[in-house]
């Protein structure tokens, strides 16, 4: 027999409904004293998950900022077109709307929105 210590992870096998042990050699001793391969080492798995989650959160925050910014821009364009129509035709939009549009545009340029 060989002195090869196998990885402790149970993995699914191709063409089988029953899990089996990972066939890789156990090279890292885990916190529980069992041997793990480099792919299934619990410490490394948690670190990879932490890195992946941090990257995901960063990407989602950027996407949310971009989506929100695009939505605000679309609303401001629509409001400005209404204001321009009001000035040309005299629709009777309230003066507060004109002030609100200018205020939103200023805040957008400053990066507050």
Protein Blocks (a to p, Z undefined) as FASTA:
>chain_A
ZZbdcdfbdcddehiabdcddfbdcfbdcfkopacdfklomklmmmmmmmmmmmmmmmmm
mmmmmmmmmmmmmmmmmmmmmmmmmmmnonopafklmmmmmmmmmmmmnopZZ
